[in-house]
Each structure stands twice: as C-alpha cells, then as structure tokens.
C-alpha cells in the first residue's frame, strides 16, 4: 500500500479543493482546549473561497456542538456548517419510535432524543431496542463495565443504535472510551448494531448536502478533502466515499507516527493506516496552514 504524502500544511493543497469535511475532536480541539493553528487553517480556507463543513461523531445534534465550540474558543469563521452523528442518528431513532428504547449515556446527550416521540424503557427486559451514546460516566467506566448489563439485551437479540461510532477520543491528556467501544463489545456478544456516523454513509450524505447548499451547486467529489485523526472512522469513511483524505496522525495516536527527528514519518503513518486496511492521500502530525 502506498505511503501517504507528508503534507507541510493545508496551504500546500488548498487550491485543489472546494470543500473540506473536517473532523472536530482530535483535529481542532482535545475536549479541553482548541488549537489556534488548526482553527486558523480552516478559517483561511474559508476566507480564500473554500467551504468548511465540520463533520463530527458527537452524539449530540449540531446546536449542542456549536455551544461546545464557542466555549472552547473555536472561531465561527473556522466553519460554515456542522453535521454530527447525532443529526444522522436522529433519523434512525425516529424510524423506531415509539420504541420503547433502553437508553445508555450521560445526561448531556439528552438532546439527541428530544421531539422524537420515544418511550423510555427501564431495562433491556422492557425495551424494543437499545440506544447508546457512550458510557454514562466516561471519566471512570470502561466497556467491560457494561458486559453484564448488555447480556439480557443480546440474549433478546435487541438491536443497538450507537450514536457515536468513535472508539476513543483524547480529552486533555487522557484517552477516554466512546460509544463505539460499547458497540464493539455488544457485537462481540452477538448483538446487532446500527450506526449512522463516520465511517457510515448517512453522515456523509448530510455533510455533502450542506456543502451543496453553501456552494449553490453540485459538489465535485474530486475536489472534496476529508480531514481526521480516526483511522476506522475518518479515514475509512473517506475511503468508502471515494474521497481524498488528510490523516492527522497525532492526537489519539500519540507519537506513533513521529520519526526520530520529531517530524512525521510517512512509513509509520502508513503502518497505522494499513492496520485497518485504509489509505490516506496525505498525512500530517497536526492541522496547520
């Protein structure tokens, strides 16, 4: 498999693209602070005539993510639209109303369910399906904490709707588990899982529709660049959509793609990608202009 091209900065290829579908967590912030150089790179792309659509596996619908970005001092000039896994997942949940749904996740994800007409089940025994956004307390819980809880749902062959396909994210200097890790556990127990976020098609359809509305014309897919640090989400999603990808090889991967000189080692980046049978046209340690 061909190694990704080591990109000095977004500016080196910006003229080749009209649209960026850019991941959020791990590319422009780490959950505790935003990264000014990454935000400025996106803002400059917008200023120079491009269109940035942020595409996130957050289980919350777009308005909640806007609030979070504002709190983290991400300039609104860095994006023109946002599409989340929560947005895409609401369509799946709505099709299954009234449920009842056995819901697992922190209280902050409650907006995902607003206005869908879902009834809530107290346990797997009373549910028609399971909906997961992530661990209830992601500061301390691991997927194994849910094995016993998931057993009755798997035994009843209940479908799980997972609103966040990410396995892990970096929060500050820590790696925490996300909904995708719980979905992996459920599948390993024989359970059925449905997801609409990255790398699956529904979220890309929403994002490209947003881009078309902003451009006022159909999107030329050869001029769309996906940016992200998740190999099995961002990179795999780009591959499945036939879109170019810039792999941000730091973040959740630590120094795994860094050479002895402190710079990106394309061979090491390729090893991270090959482990999941994926490919990225470009790679960089961080998003800069």
N, C-alpha and C positions, 0 to 999 in steps of 0.2 A: 504494500500500500504506500502511495506517495506521501512524503512528509509535507506538512503544511508549510507555507511560505512564512517566514518570520517577518512580521509587519512592524515597521518602525513606529507607525502611528496611523490613525484613521485617515489623516490627510493624504497619505500616500495613495489611497484608492478611492477617496470620496467622490471624485469626478465620475467614477464608473457606476455609481448607484444613485437611484432616485429615492429609495425607501430603506430605512433601517428598521428592522424588527429587533429591538434590543431588550434583553433580559434586564431585570432590575437588581434583585438581591444577589450580591456577589460581583456585580459589574459596576453599579453606581453607588451602592451603599452596602454596609455589612450588618444592618439592623440597629446599629448604634450611632453611626456617623456616615455622612455621604463623602464621596471623594471628588473634590473640586475639579481635578483634571478630567475625569470621566464626564462629569456634568458639562464642562465647558466644551469638550469634544462634540457632544451631542448638540449643544446649543449652537456651535459654529456650523455644524452640518445643516441645521435648520436655517440659520441666517443666510447661508450660501445657496439656498433654494431647495434643499432636501426636505424630507419628511420623516420624522422620527416617531414611530409607534412603539411605546413600551409594551412588552408582552411578558406577563408575569404569571407564575404558578401560584400566586396568592389565592387562597380560597375565598377571600372577600371580594365582593363586586368593586368596580372601579372607584366609586366615591370614597370608600374607606382607604384605598391605596393613595388617592390624592391627598387625603389628610395626613397619612404617614409620611409621604414625600415632603409635604410642607413642613412637618415637624423636624425632619432631617435636613432641612435647608437645601433641598434639591430645587433649583430654579425651574419655574414653569416654562422658561424658554428652552429647557432641555428636551421637551417633548411636545407633540401636537395631539396625541391621543394615547389612551391606555386601554389595554384589553387584558383581562385576568382569567385565570382558570375558573374563578368564581362566576364570572359572567357566562362562560361557556357551560359550566356545570348546572346553572340555574335552569337551562333548557332541559337537561336530563332529569332533574328533580321535578320540574313541573309536569313532565310526562307521566310521572309516577304518583302524583297527588291523587287522593289524599293520603296515601301510604297505608298504615302509619309507618313512620321512619324512626329507627333507633339511631340517635344522633350521638356522635363521639367527637369531641373537640373542645377548645377553650371558648368561654363566653364571648370573647371578642369577635368570633366568627359568626355570631348570630345573624348579622345582616344577610348572609347567604340565603337564609330561609324566609325572609320577610316577603309577605304577599303571595306566597306560592300555594297557600291552602293546604299545607301539610299537617297531618295529625302526628303527634309525638307518641312514641312507644316507650314504656319504662324499661324494657329489656328486650333481648333478642327473641324471647318466647312470645312476645306480643306484637312483633314487628313484621311488616311486609318486605322491608329491605333495610339495609344499614347505610348510613351516610357518615363519612369520616372527613374531617378537615385536618386533623393532626392529633397528637397526644393532648390530653386535657391539660397536663402540666408539662410542657416541653423542656422546662428547666431541669427536671429530675427524671422523668419517665423515659423508658426505652421500649422498643417494640415487644420485648419479652414480657413486659408488664401486662400485655393485652392477650397473651396466648389463651389463658384460661377464660377470659371474658369472651373471646371470639369463638370458642369451641361450640357453644349452643347454636350460634348463627351458622357456622359451617355445617354443623350436623343437620340443620334445617334447609341447607342449600339456599340461604338468603343471598341475594346479590348485594355487593358493596359498591356504593358510588363514592369514589375518592375525589375530593375537590382540589387536592394539591398533590400532583404526581412526584414532586421533589422528594428524594430520599432524605437528604440532609441539606442544611444551609449553615453558613458561618454567621454567628451572632457575636459581634465583638471579636474576641479571640477564642471563642468556643465553637464547636460543631454540635448542632442540635438536630434531633430527629424530626422529620416532617411526615405528612400523610402517606407519601409513597412507601415509606418503610413499613407502616402498618398494613398497607395494601399488599406489599410483598409477603409479609407474614401470613396474611389471610389466604393468599393464593397458595402458599406452601402447605396450608392446612386443608387444601382442596376447595377453597371458596372461590366464587366468581366475582371479578372486579371490573367495573366500568369507569373510565376516566376520559375527560374532555380537554384537559390542559395539555401542555407540552409533554411528550412529543406527538400527541394525537391531533388529528385533522381539524376538529371543530374550532379550536382556539386560533389556528392559522386562518381559517375561513373568515372568522370575525375580524382578525387583525388586517387582513388584506382588503376586506370590505371597508374598514375605516380608512385605510390608505387611499383607496379609490375615491372615497367621498372627499378627502382632503385634496387630492390631486385634481379632481374633476374629470377624470378619465380612467380607462382601464389600466391596471398595473402591468408593466412589463416585468415578468418574473425574473428575467435575466439581469435586471437592474435592482434587485432586492437583496440586501445583505442581512443575514441573521447574526446577532452577537450574543454570546452567552458563555457561562462557565460550566454548565451542566452537560456532561457527555451524553447521558442517557435521556436527557430532556431537550436542551437547546440544540446540541449538535445532531443528535438522532432525528429530532423534529425537522431541522433544516434539510437533512439528507432525504427524509421521506417526502418532503415537499419539493425536492429538486432545486433548492435554493442555496446560494453561496453562504458560507459561514466563517465568521471570525471567532475562534475559540480563545476565550480568556482563561489562560492556563494556570493562574494563581488561585486566590480565594480558597475554595474548598479543597483544592489540590495541594496547598502549601507550596513547598519548594520542589515538588516532584518533577517539574518541567524546567527547573533552573539549572544552568550549567555552572561549572567551577568559576567562571568569570562573572557570575551574577546575572547574566543575561539569559534570555530564552534559549533553550536547547531544542531545536525542531525535532530531533530524534526522540527526545524524552517526551515531548508533546505528542508525537505520533504514537508512542507506546501507550499513553493514556487513552488515545482515541481508538487504537487497534484493539484494546482490551474489550471494547464494546462493539467492535466491527463498524466503526464510524470513521468519517473523514471530514476534515475542515480545510478549506482552501487557504485560510490564513490562521496564524496563531500569534498571540502576544501575551505577556505576563499581566498587563493592565491595559485598560482602555484610555488612551491619550490621543491627542491630535497629531 
